[in-house]
Amino acid sequence: MKKLTLSVLALAAISFASCKKDYTCVCKYKSSNVEASRTTIKDTQDNAKSTCTALSSSVTDCTIQ
């Protein structure tokens, strides 16, 4: 019974754990492909990609690397 309780608690702890990591967003000028800026985003991969893409402008393209 004790092992079952510990197993359930461990599983619950893992399910609540966040998968946030540091992702590097690199923005480059469209005209020359030269790096314009570099930003670290601590979030889930999907959210980091969305945030990084939102940093793009008419003169820069931003991607996660």
PDB file with one MODEL, atoms N, CA, C and O in Angstrom:
MODEL        1
ATOM      1  N   MET A   1       0.824  -1.195   0.000  1.00  0.00           N
ATOM      2  CA  MET A   1       0.000   0.000   0.000  1.00  0.00           C
ATOM      3  C   MET A   1       0.866   1.255   0.000  1.00  0.00           C
ATOM      4  O   MET A   1       0.556   2.240  -0.669  1.00  0.00           O
ATOM      5  N   LYS A   2       1.953   1.200   0.761  1.00  0.00           N
ATOM      6  CA  LYS A   2       2.855   2.342   0.858  1.00  0.00           C
ATOM      7  C   LYS A   2       3.503   2.639  -0.500  1.00  0.00           C
ATOM      8  O   LYS A   2       3.637   3.796  -0.897  1.00  0.00           O
ATOM      9  N   LYS A   3       3.902   1.577  -1.201  1.00  0.00           N
ATOM     10  CA  LYS A   3       4.523   1.747  -2.513  1.00  0.00           C
ATOM     11  C   LYS A   3       3.531   2.324  -3.522  1.00  0.00           C
ATOM     12  O   LYS A   3       3.890   3.152  -4.359  1.00  0.00           O
ATOM     13  N   LEU A   4       2.298   1.881  -3.431  1.00  0.00           N
ATOM     14  CA  LEU A   4       1.266   2.388  -4.332  1.00  0.00           C
ATOM     15  C   LEU A   4       1.026   3.872  -4.094  1.00  0.00           C
ATOM     16  O   LEU A   4       0.897   4.643  -5.045  1.00  0.00           O
ATOM     17  N   THR A   5       0.966   4.268  -2.846  1.00  0.00           N
ATOM     18  CA  THR A   5       0.766   5.677  -2.506  1.00  0.00           C
ATOM     19  C   THR A   5       1.933   6.524  -3.005  1.00  0.00           C
ATOM     20  O   THR A   5       1.729   7.598  -3.571  1.00  0.00           O
ATOM     21  N   LEU A   6       3.153   6.038  -2.793  1.00  0.00           N
ATOM     22  CA  LEU A   6       4.328   6.769  -3.265  1.00  0.00           C
ATOM     23  C   LEU A   6       4.349   6.864  -4.792  1.00  0.00           C
ATOM     24  O   LEU A   6       4.726   7.892  -5.354  1.00  0.00           O
ATOM     25  N   SER A   7       3.947   5.798  -5.444  1.00  0.00           N
ATOM     26  CA  SER A   7       3.908   5.801  -6.909  1.00  0.00           C
ATOM     27  C   SER A   7       2.893   6.814  -7.422  1.00  0.00           C
ATOM     28  O   SER A   7       3.165   7.547  -8.372  1.00  0.00           O
ATOM     29  N   VAL A   8       1.738   6.851  -6.801  1.00  0.00           N
ATOM     30  CA  VAL A   8       0.691   7.796  -7.209  1.00  0.00           C
ATOM     31  C   VAL A   8       1.161   9.226  -6.964  1.00  0.00           C
ATOM     32  O   VAL A   8       0.946  10.097  -7.807  1.00  0.00           O
ATOM     33  N   LEU A   9       1.791   9.478  -5.835  1.00  0.00           N
ATOM     34  CA  LEU A   9       2.311  10.819  -5.541  1.00  0.00           C
ATOM     35  C   LEU A   9       3.401  11.231  -6.533  1.00  0.00           C
ATOM     36  O   LEU A   9       3.446  12.379  -6.973  1.00  0.00           O
ATOM     37  N   ALA A  10       4.271  10.294  -6.877  1.00  0.00           N
ATOM     38  CA  ALA A  10       5.329  10.590  -7.842  1.00  0.00           C
ATOM     39  C   ALA A  10       4.743  10.904  -9.210  1.00  0.00           C
ATOM     40  O   ALA A  10       5.193  11.832  -9.882  1.00  0.00           O
ATOM     41  N   LEU A  11       3.759  10.150  -9.619  1.00  0.00           N
ATOM     42  CA  LEU A  11       3.096  10.387 -10.903  1.00  0.00           C
ATOM     43  C   LEU A  11       2.396  11.743 -10.910  1.00  0.00           C
ATOM     44  O   LEU A  11       2.445  12.466 -11.905  1.00  0.00           O
ATOM     45  N   ALA A  12       1.755  12.080  -9.817  1.00  0.00           N
ATOM     46  CA  ALA A  12       1.082  13.373  -9.718  1.00  0.00           C
ATOM     47  C   ALA A  12       2.090  14.513  -9.790  1.00  0.00           C
ATOM     48  O   ALA A  12       1.838  15.525 -10.444  1.00  0.00           O
ATOM     49  N   ALA A  13       3.218  14.357  -9.130  1.00  0.00           N
ATOM     50  CA  ALA A  13       4.250  15.400  -9.150  1.00  0.00           C
ATOM     51  C   ALA A  13       4.800  15.598 -10.559  1.00  0.00           C
ATOM     52  O   ALA A  13       5.034  16.729 -10.985  1.00  0.00           O
ATOM     53  N   ILE A  14       5.003  14.513 -11.270  1.00  0.00           N
ATOM     54  CA  ILE A  14       5.515  14.602 -12.643  1.00  0.00           C
ATOM     55  C   ILE A  14       4.503  15.276 -13.555  1.00  0.00           C
ATOM     56  O   ILE A  14       4.882  16.059 -14.426  1.00  0.00           O
ATOM     57  N   SER A  15       3.229  14.984 -13.369  1.00  0.00           N
ATOM     58  CA  SER A  15       2.210  15.565 -14.240  1.00  0.00           C
ATOM     59  C   SER A  15       2.059  17.069 -14.018  1.00  0.00           C
ATOM     60  O   SER A  15       1.636  17.788 -14.923  1.00  0.00           O
ATOM     61  N   PHE A  16       2.403  17.552 -12.817  1.00  0.00           N
ATOM     62  CA  PHE A  16       2.319  18.980 -12.542  1.00  0.00           C
ATOM     63  C   PHE A  16       3.608  19.714 -12.883  1.00  0.00           C
ATOM     64  O   PHE A  16       3.642  20.944 -12.858  1.00  0.00           O
ATOM     65  N   ALA A  17       4.655  18.988 -13.196  1.00  0.00           N
ATOM     66  CA  ALA A  17       5.945  19.604 -13.514  1.00  0.00           C
ATOM     67  C   ALA A  17       5.837  20.369 -14.827  1.00  0.00           C
ATOM     68  O   ALA A  17       5.181  19.926 -15.769  1.00  0.00           O
ATOM     69  N   SER A  18       6.479  21.500 -14.871  1.00  0.00           N
ATOM     70  CA  SER A  18       6.448  22.332 -16.070  1.00  0.00           C
ATOM     71  C   SER A  18       7.581  21.934 -17.004  1.00  0.00           C
ATOM     72  O   SER A  18       8.648  21.513 -16.558  1.00  0.00           O
ATOM     73  N   CYS A  19       7.342  22.071 -18.290  1.00  0.00           N
ATOM     74  CA  CYS A  19       8.356  21.750 -19.286  1.00  0.00           C
ATOM     75  C   CYS A  19       8.971  23.032 -19.835  1.00  0.00           C
ATOM     76  O   CYS A  19       9.332  23.093 -21.010  1.00  0.00           O
ATOM     77  N   LYS A  20       9.091  24.036 -19.007  1.00  0.00           N
ATOM     78  CA  LYS A  20       9.657  25.299 -19.461  1.00  0.00           C
ATOM     79  C   LYS A  20      11.171  25.186 -19.524  1.00  0.00           C
ATOM     80  O   LYS A  20      11.810  24.692 -18.595  1.00  0.00           O
ATOM     81  N   LYS A  21      11.731  25.648 -20.624  1.00  0.00           N
ATOM     82  CA  LYS A  21      13.168  25.633 -20.842  1.00  0.00           C
ATOM     83  C   LYS A  21      13.575  26.977 -21.412  1.00  0.00           C
ATOM     84  O   LYS A  21      12.727  27.804 -21.748  1.00  0.00           O
ATOM     85  N   ASP A  22      14.861  27.187 -21.516  1.00  0.00           N
ATOM     86  CA  ASP A  22      15.379  28.403 -22.148  1.00  0.00           C
ATOM     87  C   ASP A  22      15.542  28.149 -23.642  1.00  0.00           C
ATOM     88  O   ASP A  22      16.201  27.196 -24.057  1.00  0.00           O
ATOM     89  N   TYR A  23      14.934  29.010 -24.434  1.00  0.00           N
ATOM     90  CA  TYR A  23      15.048  28.945 -25.893  1.00  0.00           C
ATOM     91  C   TYR A  23      15.646  30.258 -26.377  1.00  0.00           C
ATOM     92  O   TYR A  23      15.311  31.324 -25.860  1.00  0.00           O
ATOM     93  N   THR A  24      16.524  30.187 -27.360  1.00  0.00           N
ATOM     94  CA  THR A  24      17.166  31.379 -27.904  1.00  0.00           C
ATOM     95  C   THR A  24      16.453  31.801 -29.177  1.00  0.00           C
ATOM     96  O   THR A  24      16.342  31.035 -30.134  1.00  0.00           O
ATOM     97  N   CYS A  25      15.976  33.034 -29.166  1.00  0.00           N
ATOM     98  CA  CYS A  25      15.318  33.620 -30.323  1.00  0.00           C
ATOM     99  C   CYS A  25      16.331  34.524 -31.023  1.00  0.00           C
ATOM    100  O   CYS A  25      16.839  35.476 -30.432  1.00  0.00           O
ATOM    101  N   VAL A  26      16.614  34.221 -32.270  1.00  0.00           N
ATOM    102  CA  VAL A  26      17.578  35.003 -33.043  1.00  0.00           C
ATOM    103  C   VAL A  26      16.838  35.722 -34.165  1.00  0.00           C
ATOM    104  O   VAL A  26      16.120  35.106 -34.953  1.00  0.00           O
ATOM    105  N   CYS A  27      17.027  37.026 -34.220  1.00  0.00           N
ATOM    106  CA  CYS A  27      16.431  37.841 -35.281  1.00  0.00           C
ATOM    107  C   CYS A  27      17.527  38.274 -36.242  1.00  0.00           C
ATOM    108  O   CYS A  27      18.580  38.760 -35.828  1.00  0.00           O
ATOM    109  N   LYS A  28      17.264  38.090 -37.530  1.00  0.00           N
ATOM    110  CA  LYS A  28      18.230  38.474 -38.567  1.00  0.00           C
ATOM    111  C   LYS A  28      17.568  39.422 -39.548  1.00  0.00           C
ATOM    112  O   LYS A  28      16.374  39.321 -39.829  1.00  0.00           O
ATOM    113  N   TYR A  29      18.370  40.349 -40.066  1.00  0.00           N
ATOM    114  CA  TYR A  29      17.873  41.261 -41.090  1.00  0.00           C
ATOM    115  C   TYR A  29      17.554  40.472 -42.352  1.00  0.00           C
ATOM    116  O   TYR A  29      18.349  39.637 -42.782  1.00  0.00           O
ATOM    117  N   LYS A  30      16.398  40.734 -42.943  1.00  0.00           N
ATOM    118  CA  LYS A  30      15.978  40.027 -44.159  1.00  0.00           C
ATOM    119  C   LYS A  30      16.905  40.332 -45.328  1.00  0.00           C
ATOM    120  O   LYS A  30      17.194  39.454 -46.141  1.00  0.00           O
ATOM    121  N   SER A  31      17.365  41.562 -45.412  1.00  0.00           N
ATOM    122  CA  SER A  31      18.155  41.980 -46.571  1.00  0.00           C
ATOM    123  C   SER A  31      19.564  41.390 -46.592  1.00  0.00           C
ATOM    124  O   SER A  31      20.110  41.133 -47.664  1.00  0.00           O
ATOM    125  N   SER A  32      20.155  41.174 -45.416  1.00  0.00           N
ATOM    126  CA  SER A  32      21.553  40.730 -45.398  1.00  0.00           C
ATOM    127  C   SER A  32      21.785  39.452 -44.608  1.00  0.00           C
ATOM    128  O   SER A  32      22.900  38.931 -44.611  1.00  0.00           O
ATOM    129  N   ASN A  33      20.776  38.938 -43.937  1.00  0.00           N
ATOM    130  CA  ASN A  33      20.893  37.741 -43.112  1.00  0.00           C
ATOM    131  C   ASN A  33      21.898  37.916 -41.964  1.00  0.00           C
ATOM    132  O   ASN A  33      22.427  36.932 -41.447  1.00  0.00           O
ATOM    133  N   VAL A  34      22.156  39.154 -41.573  1.00  0.00           N
ATOM    134  CA  VAL A  34      23.043  39.468 -40.456  1.00  0.00           C
ATOM    135  C   VAL A  34      22.208  39.513 -39.186  1.00  0.00           C
ATOM    136  O   VAL A  34      21.089  40.025 -39.182  1.00  0.00           O
ATOM    137  N   GLU A  35      22.766  38.972 -38.106  1.00  0.00           N
ATOM    138  CA  GLU A  35      22.028  38.929 -36.843  1.00  0.00           C
ATOM    139  C   GLU A  35      21.754  40.331 -36.316  1.00  0.00           C
ATOM    140  O   GLU A  35      22.661  41.156 -36.205  1.00  0.00           O
ATOM    141  N   ALA A  36      20.497  40.586 -35.995  1.00  0.00           N
ATOM    142  CA  ALA A  36      20.084  41.887 -35.470  1.00  0.00           C
ATOM    143  C   ALA A  36      19.951  41.854 -33.955  1.00  0.00           C
ATOM    144  O   ALA A  36      20.303  42.820 -33.276  1.00  0.00           O
ATOM    145  N   SER A  37      19.441  40.740 -33.419  1.00  0.00           N
ATOM    146  CA  SER A  37      19.292  40.614 -31.962  1.00  0.00           C
ATOM    147  C   SER A  37      19.180  39.151 -31.572  1.00  0.00           C
ATOM    148  O   SER A  37      18.913  38.280 -32.400  1.00  0.00           O
ATOM    149  N   ARG A  38      19.392  38.908 -30.279  1.00  0.00           N
ATOM    150  CA  ARG A  38      19.308  37.558 -29.718  1.00  0.00           C
ATOM    151  C   ARG A  38      18.635  37.690 -28.357  1.00  0.00           C
ATOM    152  O   ARG A  38      19.068  38.487 -27.525  1.00  0.00           O
ATOM    153  N   THR A  39      17.577  36.914 -28.125  1.00  0.00           N
ATOM    154  CA  THR A  39      16.800  36.995 -26.892  1.00  0.00           C
ATOM    155  C   THR A  39      16.580  35.592 -26.335  1.00  0.00           C
ATOM    156  O   THR A  39      16.342  34.652 -27.094  1.00  0.00           O
ATOM    157  N   THR A  40      16.659  35.447 -25.012  1.00  0.00           N
ATOM    158  CA  THR A  40      16.367  34.171 -24.366  1.00  0.00           C
ATOM    159  C   THR A  40      14.933  34.201 -23.860  1.00  0.00           C
ATOM    160  O   THR A  40      14.518  35.135 -23.174  1.00  0.00           O
ATOM    161  N   ILE A  41      14.181  33.155 -24.213  1.00  0.00           N
ATOM    162  CA  ILE A  41      12.784  33.043 -23.796  1.00  0.00           C
ATOM    163  C   ILE A  41      12.649  31.775 -22.954  1.00  0.00           C
ATOM    164  O   ILE A  41      12.968  30.683 -23.424  1.00  0.00           O
ATOM    165  N   LYS A  42      12.181  31.914 -21.716  1.00  0.00           N
ATOM    166  CA  LYS A  42      11.967  30.745 -20.848  1.00  0.00           C
ATOM    167  C   LYS A  42      10.481  30.421 -20.859  1.00  0.00           C
ATOM    168  O   LYS A  42       9.668  31.108 -20.240  1.00  0.00           O
ATOM    169  N   ASP A  43      10.148  29.347 -21.585  1.00  0.00           N
ATOM    170  CA  ASP A  43       8.747  28.960 -21.728  1.00  0.00           C
ATOM    171  C   ASP A  43       8.697  27.571 -22.343  1.00  0.00           C
ATOM    172  O   ASP A  43       9.735  26.937 -22.535  1.00  0.00           O
ATOM    173  N   THR A  44       7.510  27.099 -22.648  1.00  0.00           N
ATOM    174  CA  THR A  44       7.377  25.840 -23.375  1.00  0.00           C
ATOM    175  C   THR A  44       7.813  26.094 -24.819  1.00  0.00           C
ATOM    176  O   THR A  44       7.874  27.243 -25.256  1.00  0.00           O
ATOM    177  N   GLN A  45       8.110  25.044 -25.545  1.00  0.00           N
ATOM    178  CA  GLN A  45       8.604  25.207 -26.907  1.00  0.00           C
ATOM    179  C   GLN A  45       7.587  25.918 -27.800  1.00  0.00           C
ATOM    180  O   GLN A  45       7.952  26.825 -28.548  1.00  0.00           O
ATOM    181  N   ASP A  46       6.343  25.523 -27.730  1.00  0.00           N
ATOM    182  CA  ASP A  46       5.310  26.144 -28.570  1.00  0.00           C
ATOM    183  C   ASP A  46       5.148  27.629 -28.252  1.00  0.00           C
ATOM    184  O   ASP A  46       5.067  28.455 -29.162  1.00  0.00           O
ATOM    185  N   ASN A  47       5.102  27.968 -26.964  1.00  0.00           N
ATOM    186  CA  ASN A  47       4.958  29.373 -26.581  1.00  0.00           C
ATOM    187  C   ASN A  47       6.192  30.182 -26.958  1.00  0.00           C
ATOM    188  O   ASN A  47       6.074  31.336 -27.372  1.00  0.00           O
ATOM    189  N   ALA A  48       7.375  29.586 -26.816  1.00  0.00           N
ATOM    190  CA  ALA A  48       8.611  30.288 -27.180  1.00  0.00           C
ATOM    191  C   ALA A  48       8.638  30.578 -28.684  1.00  0.00           C
ATOM    192  O   ALA A  48       9.052  31.658 -29.103  1.00  0.00           O
ATOM    193  N   LYS A  49       8.197  29.613 -29.489  1.00  0.00           N
ATOM    194  CA  LYS A  49       8.148  29.826 -30.942  1.00  0.00           C
ATOM    195  C   LYS A  49       7.188  30.958 -31.287  1.00  0.00           C
ATOM    196  O   LYS A  49       7.501  31.810 -32.118  1.00  0.00           O
ATOM    197  N   SER A  50       6.030  30.965 -30.655  1.00  0.00           N
ATOM    198  CA  SER A  50       5.039  32.017 -30.912  1.00  0.00           C
ATOM    199  C   SER A  50       5.576  33.384 -30.510  1.00  0.00           C
ATOM    200  O   SER A  50       5.433  34.358 -31.249  1.00  0.00           O
ATOM    201  N   THR A  51       6.189  33.448 -29.342  1.00  0.00           N
ATOM    202  CA  THR A  51       6.748  34.706 -28.852  1.00  0.00           C
ATOM    203  C   THR A  51       7.856  35.195 -29.769  1.00  0.00           C
ATOM    204  O   THR A  51       7.928  36.383 -30.085  1.00  0.00           O
ATOM    205  N   CYS A  52       8.708  34.292 -30.189  1.00  0.00           N
ATOM    206  CA  CYS A  52       9.821  34.655 -31.065  1.00  0.00           C
ATOM    207  C   CYS A  52       9.312  35.143 -32.424  1.00  0.00           C
ATOM    208  O   CYS A  52       9.784  36.158 -32.936  1.00  0.00           O
ATOM    209  N   THR A  53       8.373  34.437 -32.993  1.00  0.00           N
ATOM    210  CA  THR A  53       7.809  34.838 -34.285  1.00  0.00           C
ATOM    211  C   THR A  53       7.167  36.220 -34.195  1.00  0.00           C
ATOM    212  O   THR A  53       7.235  37.006 -35.140  1.00  0.00           O
ATOM    213  N   ALA A  54       6.548  36.508 -33.062  1.00  0.00           N
ATOM    214  CA  ALA A  54       5.910  37.819 -32.870  1.00  0.00           C
ATOM    215  C   ALA A  54       6.936  38.949 -32.834  1.00  0.00           C
ATOM    216  O   ALA A  54       6.584  40.107 -33.061  1.00  0.00           O
ATOM    217  N   LEU A  55       8.199  38.628 -32.552  1.00  0.00           N
ATOM    218  CA  LEU A  55       9.254  39.646 -32.530  1.00  0.00           C
ATOM    219  C   LEU A  55       9.706  40.042 -33.936  1.00  0.00           C
ATOM    220  O   LEU A  55      10.393  41.050 -34.106  1.00  0.00           O
ATOM    221  N   SER A  56       9.327  39.258 -34.935  1.00  0.00           N
ATOM    222  CA  SER A  56       9.679  39.574 -36.323  1.00  0.00           C
ATOM    223  C   SER A  56       9.034  40.896 -36.731  1.00  0.00           C
ATOM    224  O   SER A  56       7.986  41.290 -36.219  1.00  0.00           O
ATOM    225  N   SER A  57       9.695  41.560 -37.664  1.00  0.00           N
ATOM    226  CA  SER A  57       9.154  42.827 -38.166  1.00  0.00           C
ATOM    227  C   SER A  57       9.267  42.868 -39.679  1.00  0.00           C
ATOM    228  O   SER A  57       9.572  41.859 -40.314  1.00  0.00           O
ATOM    229  N   SER A  58       9.024  44.022 -40.245  1.00  0.00           N
ATOM    230  CA  SER A  58       9.113  44.151 -41.701  1.00  0.00           C
ATOM    231  C   SER A  58      10.554  44.019 -42.189  1.00  0.00           C
ATOM    232  O   SER A  58      10.787  43.726 -43.362  1.00  0.00           O
ATOM    233  N   VAL A  59      11.516  44.232 -41.299  1.00  0.00           N
ATOM    234  CA  VAL A  59      12.935  44.147 -41.723  1.00  0.00           C
ATOM    235  C   VAL A  59      13.684  42.977 -41.106  1.00  0.00           C
ATOM    236  O   VAL A  59      14.825  42.718 -41.488  1.00  0.00           O
ATOM    237  N   THR A  60      13.074  42.260 -40.157  1.00  0.00           N
ATOM    238  CA  THR A  60      13.760  41.139 -39.526  1.00  0.00           C
ATOM    239  C   THR A  60      12.887  39.892 -39.516  1.00  0.00           C
ATOM    240  O   THR A  60      11.659  39.973 -39.491  1.00  0.00           O
ATOM    241  N   ASP A  61      13.545  38.737 -39.535  1.00  0.00           N
ATOM    242  CA  ASP A  61      12.900  37.431 -39.344  1.00  0.00           C
ATOM    243  C   ASP A  61      13.475  36.836 -38.070  1.00  0.00           C
ATOM    244  O   ASP A  61      14.693  36.794 -37.900  1.00  0.00           O
ATOM    245  N   CYS A  62      12.604  36.372 -37.167  1.00  0.00           N
ATOM    246  CA  CYS A  62      13.045  35.810 -35.905  1.00  0.00           C
ATOM    247  C   CYS A  62      12.661  34.337 -35.813  1.00  0.00           C
ATOM    248  O   CYS A  62      11.529  33.963 -36.121  1.00  0.00           O
ATOM    249  N   THR A  63      13.613  33.502 -35.386  1.00  0.00           N
ATOM    250  CA  THR A  63      13.374  32.073 -35.249  1.00  0.00           C
ATOM    251  C   THR A  63      14.060  31.552 -33.987  1.00  0.00           C
ATOM    252  O   THR A  63      15.028  32.138 -33.501  1.00  0.00           O
ATOM    253  N   ILE A  64      13.539  30.439 -33.468  1.00  0.00           N
ATOM    254  CA  ILE A  64      14.145  29.759 -32.323  1.00  0.00           C
ATOM    255  C   ILE A  64      15.326  28.940 -32.839  1.00  0.00           C
ATOM    256  O   ILE A  64      15.235  28.263 -33.864  1.00  0.00           O
ATOM    257  N   GLN A  65      16.424  29.017 -32.113  1.00  0.00           N
ATOM    258  CA  GLN A  65      17.600  28.208 -32.474  1.00  0.00           C
ATOM    259  C   GLN A  65      18.087  27.431 -31.289  1.00  0.00           C
ATOM    260  O   GLN A  65      19.066  26.692 -31.395  1.00  0.00           O
TER     261      GLN A  65
ENDMDL
END
